[in-house]
Amino acid sequence: MKKVCVCFVLCLFGIVSLQSASALPPFSKEWKGKYVEGNGNAKFVEAATTANCNVCHVGTDRKMRNAYGMAVSKYLTKAKFQEIKDDVDVSKKYILEGLDKAAAEKNGSGKTYGELIKAGQMPGGEG
């Protein structure tokens, strides 16, 4: 009986965890569509594909963000996305505008994240 309870709790925790992360894939999808798909810089595409979530995050804890991820999080929030997610056009516009605003932010060396991406460099470092 104890094993059944433990399994139930673990399954319930897994379901809740999946639901709480539901806003993140659209951010990643739009970032890839904007900066990776159709990008002729194979080295950047490979680095971005390899980095995946670590374009914005550090390690495996998705609450930990690198400097670029901190810039993005100023303009893109899960709460706001949850409010508008049912309107595909509005939510896509929200994400793309947020990415544009983050791209205009400067990193510690004084370059904008957009300049780094155009130069084929990972905006948050090499991941």
N, C-alpha and C positions, 0 to 999 in steps of 0.2 A: 504494500500500500504506500509506503514511504517513497519508493522508487516512482510510482505513478504520480504522486504529488510533485516530486522534483521535476519529472519530465513535463508535467503540465505547466509548472511555473516557468521552466526554461522555454517552452514553446510560446507561452503567452508573452514573455519578455522579448522573444525574437520577433513576434508579430508587431508588438508596440514599437520596437526599434526600427523595423522596416517602415512603418507608417510615419515615424518622425523624420525620416530621411527623404521623404517623397519629393521635397522641393529641390533637392540638390541635382538630380539628373538633368533637368531642363537648363540649369545654369551651365553645366558642363557641355551639354549638347550645343547650346548657342555659342559658347566660347570656341568650341572646336569648329563649328560652322563658320565663325567669323575669322578665326586666325589659322586654322589648320587645313581645312578642306580647300583644295585649290591652291595652296601655298606651294610655290615652286622651290622653296628651300628645303630639300630633302633632309638635311641635318636638323633643322628646326622641327620639321614634322616628326622625325624619329624621336627627338628629345621630348617633344610635347606628348607624343603617344606613350612613350616610356614613363614619363612623369605622371601622366593621367591626373589623378586628384592632387598630386603634389605640385601641380602648377600653382595652386593656391594654398595648399596645406603642407604641414610638416609631419613626417612620420605617418603613423596609422591612425592617430587620434584626429578625427575630422573637426574637432573644436580648435585645434592648434593651426594657426595660419602663419604663412611667411609674410613678408612685407607687402607683396602684391596681393595676397589674399586679404590682408587687413584693408588695403585700399578698396578692393572689390566689395568687401563687406560693409563699407560705408554707404554704398549705393544699392546693394542688393541684399534684401533681408528675406528670410524664410517667411516671416509673418506677413509682410506685404505681398509676397508671391502667393501665399495661401489665399489672400483676399481676392486676387485677380486671376488665379490660375484657370478658371473655367472659360475665360475669354482668351482664346489662343492669340489673337492679334495684339491685345493689350499686354498680355504677359510677355510675349516675345519682344514687343517694343520696350517694356520695362527692363528686361534683361539686357538688350542691346544698348540702350541708353546708359545703363549702369556700367557696362563694360567700357563704353566710350569715356565716361567720366573717370573711371579708374585708370584708363590708358593715359589720361591727361595728367595724372598725379606723378610727382617726381619721386624717385627712389633716393636712397642715401647718398648716391654719387651725383645727384642733380639731373639725371636723365629721366625722361618720362618713361613710364612702362610701355607706352605705345612705341617710343623710339627703340627701346630694347627689342620689342617684338619685331619691328620692321627690320632691325639689324640681325634678326635670326637668333636672338638670345632669349633664354627663358626669363620671363619677367620677375620671377621670385627667386632666381638663382637656378642652379642646375638640379635642384630637386632633392 
